[in-house]
Amino acid sequence: MTALLSPAAAHDAPADALASLLGRQSHWPLAEPGPSERELDAIFDAALRAPDHGNLKPWRFVLIRGEARRALGDMLVRLADAREPGAPAGANAHRANKPLAAPVLIAIAAALVPHRKVPETEQLLAVGAAAMNLLNAIHQLGYGGFWSSGVDSREPVLHDALGFAPNEQLLGFIYVGTPATDAPATARPAREAFVREWRPQADANADRSLAAQPAAR
């Protein structure tokens, strides 16, 4: 087991502390084996450590594995056929194989509730943070993960079949398993394109904007 670094040690050796995390990327397809029961417990425990304004716990997860994947695949075919009534017979049969692309699937939903201090956007962000914790835990345990959403996630029939409540919004599925092949390294964007430091003394436009606002009465 790798020893945890103290904050000072992590600061001195950020490459060592973050090397595994910086190597996370999506993998598809995913083969056996999938995580064990104990590993799944750890993965979900990591997800439940996400930040949560108001302590609302808005995340919901449904585990799908074994033969349940085949039942899900059959449902995906029926849903696609219903969306495309004019399609040739069997045109959507390939969709039955999608849930079989990994040994474990995790359906993710957000339980959204009216709250005077925590808008729905913050509740959705909390679920996104939980999903990222989940993906990072999957990676740290040596498995691969892939988050898939798309039109199926917006199907009321699928929502209800998975047992989600009316206020629970299905956001997609995370596929979990062992990477079938070595994926090529993903090029990451230059951080300078997305990160900047605010320097108020140099922000003349902001000063002019504030000066132009009417005085409070």
C-alpha positions in Angstrom: 0.0 0.0 0.0 1.3 3.4 -0.9 1.8 5.7 2.1 0.0 8.9 2.1 2.2 12.0 1.8 2.0 14.8 4.3 0.9 18.2 2.8 4.5 19.4 3.0 5.8 16.3 1.2 3.1 16.6 -1.4 4.0 20.2 -2.0 7.7 19.3 -2.4 6.9 16.4 -4.8 3.7 17.2 -6.7 4.6 14.9 -9.6 4.8 11.9 -7.2 1.6 12.8 -5.4 -0.5 13.4 -8.5 1.1 11.1 -11.1 -1.7 8.5 -10.9 -4.5 11.1 -10.9 -3.0 13.0 -13.8 -3.0 9.8 -15.8 -6.8 9.2 -15.6 -8.6 9.0 -18.8 -11.7 7.2 -20.3 -11.4 3.6 -21.5 -13.7 1.8 -23.9 -14.6 -1.1 -24.1 -13.9 -2.6 -20.7 -13.4 -6.3 -20.0 -13.6 -8.6 -17.0 -12.7 -8.5 -14.2 -14.7 -5.7 -12.7 -14.3 -4.4 -9.2 -15.0 -6.8 -6.3 -17.7 -6.1 -3.7 -15.1 -4.6 -1.4 -13.7 -2.4 -4.1 -17.2 -1.3 -5.1 -17.8 -0.3 -1.5 -14.7 1.8 -1.6 -15.7 3.4 -4.9 -19.1 4.4 -3.6 -17.6 5.6 -0.3 -15.3 7.9 -2.4 -18.3 9.2 -4.3 -20.2 10.0 -1.1 -17.3 12.3 0.0 -18.1 14.9 -2.6 -18.8 18.5 -1.5 -22.5 18.9 -0.7 -23.9 22.4 0.0 -26.8 22.1 2.5 -26.0 18.4 3.2 -28.7 17.4 0.7 -27.0 14.3 -0.5 -28.5 14.6 -4.0 -26.6 11.7 -5.6 -28.3 8.4 -6.5 -26.6 5.3 -7.9 -28.0 2.1 -9.3 -25.6 -0.8 -9.8 -26.2 -2.9 -13.0 -24.2 -6.1 -13.6 -24.5 -9.8 -14.6 -27.6 -10.7 -16.5 -29.2 -7.4 -15.6 -27.0 -5.9 -18.4 -28.8 -8.0 -21.0 -32.2 -6.8 -19.8 -31.0 -3.3 -20.0 -29.7 -3.9 -23.6 -33.1 -5.3 -24.6 -34.7 -2.2 -23.2 -32.3 0.1 -25.2 -33.3 -1.7 -28.4 -37.0 -1.3 -27.7 -36.5 2.4 -26.8 -34.6 3.0 -30.1 -37.3 1.2 -32.1 -39.9 3.4 -30.5 -38.0 6.6 -31.4 -37.5 5.4 -35.0 -40.8 3.7 -36.0 -39.9 3.8 -39.7 -36.5 2.1 -39.3 -36.0 -1.3 -40.9 -36.5 -4.3 -38.7 -33.4 -5.1 -36.6 -31.8 -1.7 -37.3 -31.3 -1.1 -33.6 -30.4 -4.7 -32.6 -26.8 -3.7 -32.1 -27.8 -1.5 -29.1 -28.4 -4.7 -27.1 -24.6 -5.1 -26.9 -23.9 -1.7 -25.4 -24.4 -2.6 -21.7 -22.2 -5.7 -22.3 -19.2 -3.4 -23.1 -18.3 -3.5 -19.4 -18.8 -6.0 -16.5 -20.3 -3.3 -14.3 -22.5 -0.3 -15.0 -23.5 2.4 -12.6 -26.5 4.6 -13.4 -26.1 8.1 -11.9 -29.0 10.4 -11.0 -29.5 13.7 -9.2 -32.3 13.9 -6.6 -33.3 17.6 -7.0 -35.3 19.3 -4.3 -36.5 22.9 -3.9 -34.2 24.7 -1.4 -34.0 28.4 -0.6 -30.2 28.4 -0.3 -29.1 25.6 -2.7 -30.4 26.0 -6.3 -30.7 23.0 -8.5 -27.6 24.0 -10.4 -25.6 23.5 -7.2 -27.3 20.2 -6.5 -26.3 19.0 -10.0 -22.7 20.1 -9.5 -22.6 18.1 -6.3 -23.7 15.0 -8.2 -21.1 15.8 -10.9 -18.4 16.0 -8.1 -19.6 12.6 -6.7 -19.3 11.1 -10.2 -15.8 12.5 -10.6 -14.8 11.0 -7.2 -16.2 7.7 -8.4 -14.2 7.8 -11.6 -11.0 8.7 -9.8 -11.5 5.9 -7.3 -12.1 3.5 -10.2 -8.8 4.6 -11.7 -6.9 4.5 -8.5 -7.9 0.9 -8.0 -6.5 0.0 -11.4 -9.8 -0.2 -13.4 -11.1 1.9 -16.3 -14.2 4.0 -16.4 -16.3 5.6 -19.1 -19.2 8.0 -18.5 -21.9 7.7 -21.2 -25.1 9.8 -21.4 -27.1 10.6 -24.5 -30.7 10.2 -25.5 -31.3 7.0 -23.5 -30.7 9.0 -20.3 -33.7 11.2 -21.1 -36.1 8.4 -21.7 -38.9 8.4 -19.0 -39.4 4.6 -19.6 -35.8 3.9 -18.7 -35.9 6.3 -15.7 -38.9 4.5 -14.3 -37.6 1.0 -15.0 -34.4 1.8 -13.0 -36.6 2.8 -10.1 -35.8 6.5 -9.9 -38.3 8.8 -8.2 -40.0 11.7 -10.0 -37.5 14.2 -8.6 -34.5 12.1 -9.6 -32.9 13.0 -12.9 -31.0 10.3 -14.7 -27.7 11.7 -15.9 -26.1 8.7 -17.6 -24.1 5.6 -16.9 -20.5 5.0 -15.8 -19.1 1.8 -17.3 -16.5 0.0 -15.1 -14.0 -2.8 -15.8 -10.5 -3.7 -16.9 -9.2 -1.8 -20.0 -9.3 -4.3 -22.9 -6.4 -2.5 -24.6 -3.8 0.1 -23.7 -5.4 3.4 -24.7 -3.2 6.0 -26.3 -2.3 8.8 -23.9 -4.8 11.7 -24.2 -3.4 15.1 -24.9 -4.5 17.5 -22.3 -5.3 21.2 -23.2 -2.9 23.9 -22.2 -3.9 25.1 -18.8 -3.1 28.7 -19.8 -6.2 28.7 -22.1 -8.5 28.1 -19.1 -6.8 29.5 -16.0 -6.1 33.2 -15.2 -5.3 35.2 -12.1 -7.5 38.1 -11.2 -5.5 41.3 -10.6 -8.0 44.0 -9.6 -5.6 46.9 -9.8 -5.1 46.2 -13.5 -8.8 45.6 -14.3 -9.7 49.1 -15.5 -12.8 47.9 -17.3 -14.2 46.6 -14.0 -13.5 49.9 -12.3 -15.3 51.8 -15.1 -18.3 49.4 -14.8 -18.6 49.9 -11.1 -18.3 53.7 -11.5 -21.1 53.6 -14.0 -23.6 51.9 -11.7 -26.3 54.2 -10.1 -25.8 55.0 -6.4 -27.8 53.0 -3.9 -30.8 54.9 -2.4 
